[in-house]
Amino acid sequence: MAWSAFNGVGLAFVLPCAQSLVADYYAPAVRGRAFGFVFTMAALGALLHACIYTRIHLTLLPMYVRSNYSQLGDFKSSNEILSWAAS
């Protein structure tokens, strides 16, 4: 919880700084393209982070289930975990 608060405060400082740097360093004729590039890269970074985190989480989940819930059986893949959870 504290880490999330710290992360939020950090982002509250970073985003306005990035916007002012783009506004200061780019001419008005290309400023819109620069802002578009910055925010597109930020969105792609968030998407990539979500994909990597999900893949790591689903890879490590079977180990967690095997170590803590051995009565559920030995799952061989994250797909088996997801199908078990859906049933």
Backbone as XML, in Angstrom:
<?xml version="1.0"?>
<chain id="A" units="angstrom">
  <residue number="1" name="MET">
    <atom name="N" x="0.822" y="-1.187" z="0.000"/>
    <atom name="CA" x="0.000" y="0.000" z="0.000"/>
    <atom name="C" x="0.873" y="1.260" z="0.000"/>
  </residue>
  <residue number="2" name="ALA">
    <atom name="N" x="1.899" y="1.245" z="0.822"/>
    <atom name="CA" x="2.791" y="2.406" z="0.872"/>
    <atom name="C" x="3.529" y="2.578" z="-0.454"/>
  </residue>
  <residue number="3" name="TRP">
    <atom name="N" x="3.871" y="1.444" z="-1.085"/>
    <atom name="CA" x="4.563" y="1.534" z="-2.366"/>
    <atom name="C" x="3.662" y="2.166" z="-3.418"/>
  </residue>
  <residue number="4" name="SER">
    <atom name="N" x="2.389" y="1.840" z="-3.413"/>
    <atom name="CA" x="1.453" y="2.435" z="-4.375"/>
    <atom name="C" x="1.326" y="3.938" z="-4.150"/>
  </residue>
  <residue number="5" name="ALA">
    <atom name="N" x="1.296" y="4.353" z="-2.909"/>
    <atom name="CA" x="1.225" y="5.785" z="-2.606"/>
    <atom name="C" x="2.497" y="6.497" z="-3.070"/>
  </residue>
  <residue number="6" name="PHE">
    <atom name="N" x="3.638" y="5.877" z="-2.817"/>
    <atom name="CA" x="4.911" y="6.447" z="-3.260"/>
    <atom name="C" x="4.962" y="6.531" z="-4.783"/>
  </residue>
  <residue number="7" name="ASN">
    <atom name="N" x="4.488" y="5.506" z="-5.458"/>
    <atom name="CA" x="4.453" y="5.486" z="-6.914"/>
    <atom name="C" x="3.535" y="6.587" z="-7.445"/>
  </residue>
  <residue number="8" name="GLY">
    <atom name="N" x="2.391" y="6.777" z="-6.816"/>
    <atom name="CA" x="1.469" y="7.829" z="-7.238"/>
    <atom name="C" x="2.060" y="9.213" z="-7.077"/>
  </residue>
  <residue number="9" name="VAL">
    <atom name="N" x="2.755" y="9.442" z="-5.975"/>
    <atom name="CA" x="3.396" y="10.743" z="-5.761"/>
    <atom name="C" x="4.482" y="10.964" z="-6.811"/>
  </residue>
  <residue number="10" name="GLY">
    <atom name="N" x="5.266" y="9.932" z="-7.087"/>
    <atom name="CA" x="6.306" y="10.047" z="-8.109"/>
    <atom name="C" x="5.735" y="10.365" z="-9.476"/>
  </residue>
  <residue number="11" name="LEU">
    <atom name="N" x="4.659" y="9.683" z="-9.842"/>
    <atom name="CA" x="4.022" y="9.954" z="-11.136"/>
    <atom name="C" x="3.410" y="11.349" z="-11.184"/>
  </residue>
  <residue number="12" name="ALA">
    <atom name="N" x="2.958" y="11.830" z="-10.050"/>
    <atom name="CA" x="2.400" y="13.182" z="-10.009"/>
    <atom name="C" x="3.464" y="14.225" z="-10.314"/>
  </residue>
  <residue number="13" name="PHE">
    <atom name="N" x="4.724" y="13.918" z="-10.038"/>
    <atom name="CA" x="5.812" y="14.835" z="-10.377"/>
    <atom name="C" x="6.333" y="14.626" z="-11.795"/>
  </residue>
  <residue number="14" name="VAL">
    <atom name="N" x="6.366" y="13.390" z="-12.238"/>
    <atom name="CA" x="6.978" y="13.072" z="-13.530"/>
    <atom name="C" x="6.135" y="13.562" z="-14.702"/>
  </residue>
  <residue number="15" name="LEU">
    <atom name="N" x="4.847" y="13.315" z="-14.666"/>
    <atom name="CA" x="4.004" y="13.653" z="-15.806"/>
    <atom name="C" x="3.991" y="15.148" z="-16.127"/>
  </residue>
  <residue number="16" name="PRO">
    <atom name="N" x="3.794" y="16.046" z="-15.175"/>
    <atom name="CA" x="3.850" y="17.473" z="-15.514"/>
    <atom name="C" x="5.240" y="17.910" z="-15.996"/>
  </residue>
  <residue number="17" name="CYS">
    <atom name="N" x="6.287" y="17.304" z="-15.439"/>
    <atom name="CA" x="7.638" y="17.645" z="-15.893"/>
    <atom name="C" x="7.841" y="17.223" z="-17.346"/>
  </residue>
  <residue number="18" name="ALA">
    <atom name="N" x="7.378" y="16.037" z="-17.692"/>
    <atom name="CA" x="7.509" y="15.567" z="-19.078"/>
    <atom name="C" x="6.725" y="16.458" z="-20.034"/>
  </residue>
  <residue number="19" name="GLN">
    <atom name="N" x="5.537" y="16.850" z="-19.631"/>
    <atom name="CA" x="4.730" y="17.726" z="-20.490"/>
    <atom name="C" x="5.390" y="19.082" z="-20.675"/>
  </residue>
  <residue number="20" name="SER">
    <atom name="N" x="5.949" y="19.644" z="-19.606"/>
    <atom name="CA" x="6.588" y="20.947" z="-19.769"/>
    <atom name="C" x="7.868" y="20.863" z="-20.573"/>
  </residue>
  <residue number="21" name="LEU">
    <atom name="N" x="8.606" y="19.749" z="-20.455"/>
    <atom name="CA" x="9.803" y="19.599" z="-21.283"/>
    <atom name="C" x="9.448" y="19.500" z="-22.763"/>
  </residue>
  <residue number="22" name="VAL">
    <atom name="N" x="8.419" y="18.749" z="-23.083"/>
    <atom name="CA" x="7.986" y="18.650" z="-24.482"/>
    <atom name="C" x="7.534" y="20.014" z="-24.979"/>
  </residue>
  <residue number="23" name="ALA">
    <atom name="N" x="6.770" y="20.731" z="-24.167"/>
    <atom name="CA" x="6.285" y="22.055" z="-24.584"/>
    <atom name="C" x="7.429" y="23.044" z="-24.754"/>
  </residue>
  <residue number="24" name="ASP">
    <atom name="N" x="8.481" y="22.931" z="-23.930"/>
    <atom name="CA" x="9.601" y="23.871" z="-24.016"/>
    <atom name="C" x="10.541" y="23.572" z="-25.181"/>
  </residue>
  <residue number="25" name="TYR">
    <atom name="N" x="10.778" y="22.307" z="-25.473"/>
    <atom name="CA" x="11.813" y="21.959" z="-26.442"/>
    <atom name="C" x="11.326" y="21.797" z="-27.873"/>
  </residue>
  <residue number="26" name="TYR">
    <atom name="N" x="10.028" y="21.710" z="-28.092"/>
    <atom name="CA" x="9.527" y="21.527" z="-29.453"/>
    <atom name="C" x="8.789" y="22.759" z="-29.924"/>
  </residue>
  <residue number="27" name="ALA">
    <atom name="N" x="8.980" y="23.068" z="-31.190"/>
    <atom name="CA" x="8.314" y="24.220" z="-31.794"/>
    <atom name="C" x="6.809" y="23.956" z="-31.874"/>
  </residue>
  <residue number="28" name="PRO">
    <atom name="N" x="6.013" y="25.003" z="-31.878"/>
    <atom name="CA" x="4.558" y="24.809" z="-31.937"/>
    <atom name="C" x="4.093" y="23.989" z="-33.141"/>
  </residue>
  <residue number="29" name="ALA">
    <atom name="N" x="4.831" y="24.039" z="-34.230"/>
    <atom name="CA" x="4.419" y="23.301" z="-35.430"/>
    <atom name="C" x="4.494" y="21.785" z="-35.239"/>
  </residue>
  <residue number="30" name="VAL">
    <atom name="N" x="5.418" y="21.313" z="-34.422"/>
    <atom name="CA" x="5.579" y="19.861" z="-34.225"/>
    <atom name="C" x="5.251" y="19.424" z="-32.797"/>
  </residue>
  <residue number="31" name="ARG">
    <atom name="N" x="4.765" y="20.333" z="-31.991"/>
    <atom name="CA" x="4.490" y="20.009" z="-30.585"/>
    <atom name="C" x="3.406" y="18.947" z="-30.434"/>
  </residue>
  <residue number="32" name="GLY">
    <atom name="N" x="2.394" y="18.998" z="-31.252"/>
    <atom name="CA" x="1.324" y="18.004" z="-31.187"/>
    <atom name="C" x="1.840" y="16.606" z="-31.485"/>
  </residue>
  <residue number="33" name="ARG">
    <atom name="N" x="2.713" y="16.492" z="-32.470"/>
    <atom name="CA" x="3.309" y="15.193" z="-32.802"/>
    <atom name="C" x="4.198" y="14.693" z="-31.663"/>
  </residue>
  <residue number="34" name="ALA">
    <atom name="N" x="4.923" y="15.595" z="-31.026"/>
    <atom name="CA" x="5.780" y="15.210" z="-29.901"/>
    <atom name="C" x="4.939" y="14.730" z="-28.717"/>
  </residue>
  <residue number="35" name="PHE">
    <atom name="N" x="3.861" y="15.448" z="-28.410"/>
    <atom name="CA" x="2.972" y="14.997" z="-27.331"/>
    <atom name="C" x="2.337" y="13.651" z="-27.671"/>
  </residue>
  <residue number="36" name="GLY">
    <atom name="N" x="1.942" y="13.491" z="-28.923"/>
    <atom name="CA" x="1.369" y="12.216" z="-29.348"/>
    <atom name="C" x="2.356" y="11.078" z="-29.182"/>
  </residue>
  <residue number="37" name="PHE">
    <atom name="N" x="3.614" y="11.316" z="-29.529"/>
    <atom name="CA" x="4.641" y="10.285" z="-29.390"/>
    <atom name="C" x="4.870" y="9.937" z="-27.920"/>
  </residue>
  <residue number="38" name="VAL">
    <atom name="N" x="4.977" y="10.953" z="-27.071"/>
    <atom name="CA" x="5.227" y="10.717" z="-25.644"/>
    <atom name="C" x="4.097" y="9.910" z="-25.024"/>
  </residue>
  <residue number="39" name="PHE">
    <atom name="N" x="2.856" y="10.288" z="-25.288"/>
    <atom name="CA" x="1.734" y="9.592" z="-24.673"/>
    <atom name="C" x="1.486" y="8.225" z="-25.300"/>
  </residue>
  <residue number="40" name="THR">
    <atom name="N" x="1.820" y="8.063" z="-26.573"/>
    <atom name="CA" x="1.727" y="6.739" z="-27.188"/>
    <atom name="C" x="2.744" y="5.791" z="-26.565"/>
  </residue>
  <residue number="41" name="MET">
    <atom name="N" x="3.958" y="6.258" z="-26.353"/>
    <atom name="CA" x="4.977" y="5.411" z="-25.723"/>
    <atom name="C" x="4.605" y="5.080" z="-24.274"/>
  </residue>
  <residue number="42" name="ALA">
    <atom name="N" x="4.001" y="6.033" z="-23.582"/>
    <atom name="CA" x="3.563" y="5.764" z="-22.204"/>
    <atom name="C" x="2.468" y="4.694" z="-22.189"/>
  </residue>
  <residue number="43" name="ALA">
    <atom name="N" x="1.537" y="4.784" z="-23.131"/>
    <atom name="CA" x="0.459" y="3.786" z="-23.196"/>
    <atom name="C" x="1.001" y="2.421" z="-23.590"/>
  </residue>
  <residue number="44" name="LEU">
    <atom name="N" x="1.919" y="2.377" z="-24.546"/>
    <atom name="CA" x="2.508" y="1.092" z="-24.949"/>
    <atom name="C" x="3.343" y="0.494" z="-23.820"/>
  </residue>
  <residue number="45" name="GLY">
    <atom name="N" x="4.015" y="1.339" z="-23.056"/>
    <atom name="CA" x="4.771" y="0.850" z="-21.917"/>
    <atom name="C" x="3.867" y="0.237" z="-20.862"/>
  </residue>
  <residue number="46" name="ALA">
    <atom name="N" x="2.726" y="0.881" z="-20.615"/>
    <atom name="CA" x="1.771" y="0.327" z="-19.650"/>
    <atom name="C" x="1.202" y="-0.996" z="-20.151"/>
  </residue>
  <residue number="47" name="LEU">
    <atom name="N" x="0.924" y="-1.084" z="-21.443"/>
    <atom name="CA" x="0.405" y="-2.321" z="-22.025"/>
    <atom name="C" x="1.441" y="-3.435" z="-21.948"/>
  </residue>
  <residue number="48" name="LEU">
    <atom name="N" x="2.668" y="-3.117" z="-22.291"/>
    <atom name="CA" x="3.742" y="-4.106" z="-22.225"/>
    <atom name="C" x="3.971" y="-4.563" z="-20.789"/>
  </residue>
  <residue number="49" name="HIS">
    <atom name="N" x="3.930" y="-3.640" z="-19.852"/>
    <atom name="CA" x="4.086" y="-3.994" z="-18.435"/>
    <atom name="C" x="2.982" y="-4.962" z="-18.008"/>
  </residue>
  <residue number="50" name="ALA">
    <atom name="N" x="1.752" y="-4.679" z="-18.413"/>
    <atom name="CA" x="0.641" y="-5.560" z="-18.035"/>
    <atom name="C" x="0.821" y="-6.952" z="-18.626"/>
  </residue>
  <residue number="51" name="CYS">
    <atom name="N" x="1.269" y="-7.022" z="-19.866"/>
    <atom name="CA" x="1.475" y="-8.331" z="-20.507"/>
    <atom name="C" x="2.596" y="-9.111" z="-19.825"/>
  </residue>
  <residue number="52" name="ILE">
    <atom name="N" x="3.697" y="-8.449" z="-19.538"/>
    <atom name="CA" x="4.820" y="-9.125" z="-18.888"/>
    <atom name="C" x="4.445" y="-9.547" z="-17.479"/>
  </residue>
  <residue number="53" name="TYR">
    <atom name="N" x="3.777" y="-8.672" z="-16.740"/>
    <atom name="CA" x="3.395" y="-9.011" z="-15.369"/>
    <atom name="C" x="2.432" y="-10.192" z="-15.361"/>
  </residue>
  <residue number="54" name="THR">
    <atom name="N" x="1.466" y="-10.191" z="-16.272"/>
    <atom name="CA" x="0.505" y="-11.288" z="-16.333"/>
    <atom name="C" x="1.211" y="-12.590" z="-16.668"/>
  </residue>
  <residue number="55" name="ARG">
    <atom name="N" x="2.145" y="-12.555" z="-17.591"/>
    <atom name="CA" x="2.858" y="-13.775" z="-17.974"/>
    <atom name="C" x="3.697" y="-14.295" z="-16.805"/>
  </residue>
  <residue number="56" name="ILE">
    <atom name="N" x="4.385" y="-13.409" z="-16.110"/>
    <atom name="CA" x="5.191" y="-13.837" z="-14.966"/>
    <atom name="C" x="4.283" y="-14.379" z="-13.874"/>
  </residue>
  <residue number="57" name="HIS">
    <atom name="N" x="3.180" y="-13.702" z="-13.623"/>
    <atom name="CA" x="2.261" y="-14.134" z="-12.571"/>
    <atom name="C" x="1.682" y="-15.516" z="-12.890"/>
  </residue>
  <residue number="58" name="LEU">
    <atom name="N" x="1.272" y="-15.740" z="-14.135"/>
    <atom name="CA" x="0.694" y="-17.035" z="-14.493"/>
    <atom name="C" x="1.751" y="-18.127" z="-14.549"/>
  </residue>
  <residue number="59" name="THR">
    <atom name="N" x="3.012" y="-17.747" z="-14.747"/>
    <atom name="CA" x="4.084" y="-18.743" z="-14.723"/>
    <atom name="C" x="4.388" y="-19.160" z="-13.290"/>
  </residue>
  <residue number="60" name="LEU">
    <atom name="N" x="4.346" y="-18.209" z="-12.366"/>
    <atom name="CA" x="4.673" y="-18.514" z="-10.975"/>
    <atom name="C" x="3.480" y="-19.052" z="-10.191"/>
  </residue>
  <residue number="61" name="LEU">
    <atom name="N" x="2.273" y="-18.846" z="-10.691"/>
    <atom name="CA" x="1.085" y="-19.279" z="-9.968"/>
    <atom name="C" x="1.057" y="-20.780" z="-9.688"/>
  </residue>
  <residue number="62" name="PRO">
    <atom name="N" x="1.408" y="-21.642" z="-10.643"/>
    <atom name="CA" x="1.374" y="-23.077" z="-10.323"/>
    <atom name="C" x="2.298" y="-23.452" z="-9.171"/>
  </residue>
  <residue number="63" name="MET">
    <atom name="N" x="3.457" y="-22.801" z="-9.044"/>
    <atom name="CA" x="4.350" y="-23.088" z="-7.931"/>
    <atom name="C" x="3.690" y="-22.706" z="-6.612"/>
  </residue>
  <residue number="64" name="TYR">
    <atom name="N" x="2.994" y="-21.569" z="-6.606"/>
    <atom name="CA" x="2.312" y="-21.123" z="-5.393"/>
    <atom name="C" x="1.211" y="-22.115" z="-5.023"/>
  </residue>
  <residue number="65" name="VAL">
    <atom name="N" x="0.449" y="-22.543" z="-6.014"/>
    <atom name="CA" x="-0.648" y="-23.469" z="-5.743"/>
    <atom name="C" x="-0.102" y="-24.799" z="-5.247"/>
  </residue>
  <residue number="66" name="ARG">
    <atom name="N" x="0.980" y="-25.289" z="-5.866"/>
    <atom name="CA" x="1.552" y="-26.568" z="-5.437"/>
    <atom name="C" x="2.099" y="-26.484" z="-4.023"/>
  </residue>
  <residue number="67" name="SER">
    <atom name="N" x="2.714" y="-25.354" z="-3.684"/>
    <atom name="CA" x="3.341" y="-25.277" z="-2.371"/>
    <atom name="C" x="2.332" y="-25.012" z="-1.257"/>
  </residue>
  <residue number="68" name="ASN">
    <atom name="N" x="1.267" y="-24.270" z="-1.532"/>
    <atom name="CA" x="0.342" y="-23.884" z="-0.479"/>
    <atom name="C" x="-0.971" y="-24.654" z="-0.471"/>
  </residue>
  <residue number="69" name="TYR">
    <atom name="N" x="-1.350" y="-25.192" z="-1.601"/>
    <atom name="CA" x="-2.632" y="-25.890" z="-1.694"/>
    <atom name="C" x="-2.429" y="-27.248" z="-2.356"/>
  </residue>
  <residue number="70" name="SER">
    <atom name="N" x="-1.670" y="-28.091" z="-1.722"/>
    <atom name="CA" x="-1.331" y="-29.372" z="-2.333"/>
    <atom name="C" x="-2.553" y="-30.271" z="-2.501"/>
  </residue>
  <residue number="71" name="GLN">
    <atom name="N" x="-3.628" y="-30.024" z="-1.751"/>
    <atom name="CA" x="-4.814" y="-30.856" z="-1.879"/>
    <atom name="C" x="-5.530" y="-30.609" z="-3.208"/>
  </residue>
  <residue number="72" name="LEU">
    <atom name="N" x="-5.190" y="-29.540" z="-3.918"/>
    <atom name="CA" x="-5.846" y="-29.257" z="-5.187"/>
    <atom name="C" x="-5.272" y="-30.071" z="-6.337"/>
  </residue>
  <residue number="73" name="GLY">
    <atom name="N" x="-4.169" y="-30.709" z="-6.126"/>
    <atom name="CA" x="-3.584" y="-31.518" z="-7.191"/>
    <atom name="C" x="-2.378" y="-30.848" z="-7.811"/>
  </residue>
  <residue number="74" name="ASP">
    <atom name="N" x="-1.736" y="-31.570" z="-8.681"/>
    <atom name="CA" x="-0.518" y="-31.080" z="-9.316"/>
    <atom name="C" x="-0.868" y="-30.526" z="-10.691"/>
  </residue>
  <residue number="75" name="PHE">
    <atom name="N" x="-0.887" y="-29.206" z="-10.819"/>
    <atom name="CA" x="-1.190" y="-28.572" z="-12.089"/>
    <atom name="C" x="0.077" y="-28.490" z="-12.922"/>
  </residue>
  <residue number="76" name="LYS">
    <atom name="N" x="-0.051" y="-28.731" z="-14.203"/>
    <atom name="CA" x="1.111" y="-28.730" z="-15.079"/>
    <atom name="C" x="1.282" y="-27.402" z="-15.826"/>
  </residue>
  <residue number="77" name="SER">
    <atom name="N" x="0.224" y="-26.632" z="-15.938"/>
    <atom name="CA" x="0.347" y="-25.368" z="-16.659"/>
    <atom name="C" x="-0.639" y="-24.354" z="-16.089"/>
  </residue>
  <residue number="78" name="SER">
    <atom name="N" x="-0.438" y="-23.111" z="-16.463"/>
    <atom name="CA" x="-1.343" y="-22.070" z="-15.994"/>
    <atom name="C" x="-2.721" y="-22.234" z="-16.621"/>
  </residue>
  <residue number="79" name="ASN">
    <atom name="N" x="-2.824" y="-22.857" z="-17.811"/>
    <atom name="CA" x="-4.129" y="-23.090" z="-18.422"/>
    <atom name="C" x="-4.956" y="-24.051" z="-17.579"/>
  </residue>
  <residue number="80" name="GLU">
    <atom name="N" x="-4.316" y="-25.041" z="-16.991"/>
    <atom name="CA" x="-5.042" y="-25.961" z="-16.120"/>
    <atom name="C" x="-5.549" y="-25.227" z="-14.881"/>
  </residue>
  <residue number="81" name="ILE">
    <atom name="N" x="-4.754" y="-24.295" z="-14.362"/>
    <atom name="CA" x="-5.177" y="-23.512" z="-13.202"/>
    <atom name="C" x="-6.408" y="-22.670" z="-13.585"/>
  </residue>
  <residue number="82" name="LEU">
    <atom name="N" x="-6.330" y="-22.020" z="-14.746"/>
    <atom name="CA" x="-7.439" y="-21.164" z="-15.158"/>
    <atom name="C" x="-8.694" y="-21.981" z="-15.410"/>
  </residue>
  <residue number="83" name="SER">
    <atom name="N" x="-8.563" y="-23.152" z="-16.016"/>
    <atom name="CA" x="-9.745" y="-23.974" z="-16.259"/>
    <atom name="C" x="-10.316" y="-24.490" z="-14.955"/>
  </residue>
  <residue number="84" name="TRP">
    <atom name="N" x="-9.437" y="-24.822" z="-13.995"/>
    <atom name="CA" x="-9.907" y="-25.263" z="-12.681"/>
    <atom name="C" x="-10.641" y="-24.122" z="-11.965"/>
  </residue>
  <residue number="85" name="ALA">
    <atom name="N" x="-10.094" y="-22.904" z="-12.057"/>
    <atom name="CA" x="-10.702" y="-21.766" z="-11.382"/>
    <atom name="C" x="-12.047" y="-21.412" z="-12.006"/>
  </residue>
  <residue number="86" name="ALA">
    <atom name="N" x="-12.195" y="-21.633" z="-13.315"/>
    <atom name="CA" x="-13.444" y="-21.295" z="-13.993"/>
    <atom name="C" x="-14.548" y="-22.302" z="-13.674"/>
  </residue>
  <residue number="87" name="SER">
    <atom name="N" x="-14.176" y="-23.502" z="-13.266"/>
    <atom name="CA" x="-15.197" y="-24.530" z="-12.997"/>
    <atom name="C" x="-15.779" y="-24.418" z="-11.609"/>
  </residue>
</chain>
